[in-house]
Each structure stands twice: as C-alpha cells, then as structure tokens.
Amino acid sequence: MIINQEEKFQLVFNALKEKPTEQTMFNKFLEMYADEWKQLKVTFSKFNRSKQFGKTIPLPKPEQSLRKEIRIWLKNHKNG
C-alpha cells in the first residue's frame, strides 16, 4: 500500500512529458518515488517469508499491484 497514493499518482501524471499510459506512469513512479517502491518490495518479501507452510494467501507481486493501481487511477482520471 502506498501512502497518499492519489496525490502521488497525480504528481507523477503532471510530471510526465509523454502521453500518460500505464507503462509511462509506472516508470515515472519508480523514478520519483524510489523509496516507496523499495518499501513495497520489502513488505512483499517479508510477507512471503512469513507465510506458514501449507497456508497460502495470494498477494500480487509489487509490480503487478502497482500497475493495477495505476491502471485504475488512469481509468478514473481520463474522463475528468
């Protein structure tokens, strides 16, 4: 989970020089918010290590999760 995600996505969107797509937003997010990205990956790997044998809770990989959030954000803001 990203703190102030809505605000950060808006800043990423505003910083883009090219057409905003899922890929360009993703790349720019990694560039602008490297610490948040690192934290997402750390949280994911801690969660994966802590799962008990036989009990799986599907958690999307950080990249998939972030791309999905960007996709949803773009869909909600293209018409606005």
N, C-alpha and C positions, 0 to 999 in steps of 0.2 A: 504494500500500500504506500502510496506517495502522499506526503503531507502537502496540502494546498495544491493538489493536482490540477484543479480547474484553472487556477491562477497561473501555474507553471506552463500548462499547455497553451494558454493564451499568449504568454510571453514568448514561447517557442514559435508559435504561429506568427506573431508580429515580427520576429527576428528573421524569418525566412525570406530569402531573396527570390527563390524559385517558387513554382506552384506548390501549394501545400498538399502533400499526399501522405499516406501512412508512412512510407519509407523516408521521405524528407523530414517529416516531423520526428520520427524515431531517431534518425541520425543527429538532428539538431538537439534533441533532448539529451542524448548521450554526451554531446559536446558541452551543452550549457549546464547540465546537472550530473556531472560525473560522480559526485559524492552520493547522490540519491540512487543512482544506478548501482553503484558499488554496494550500498546498503541493501538494496533489493536482492542482489545476488547472495550476499552474506546471509540474509534472513532465509532465503530459499535453501541454501546448503545446510544451514543449522536445522531447519525443519526436516529436510531429507534424512539427515543423520539421526534425528531423534525419533523417527518412526519405529515402532516396535515390530518385530518380526511377525509377518502374517497380517498386520493391520496396515492397509494402505489407504491413505487419504489422498486422492489425486489433487495435486497442486500444479497449476501450469508453470512451466519454466518462466523465469523472469522476462525473457524476450517476448514470449507468446503473450504473457499477461500485459506487458506494456503496449505491445502492438494492438491488442484488443481494446485497451483503454483509449488509445489514440484514435482507432477506427470509430469507436462510439462517439468520442468527442468531436471528430470531424463531421460525422453524420449529423450531429445535433447543432453544429455551428455553421454548416454550409448554407443553410436556409435563412440564417439570421442576419 
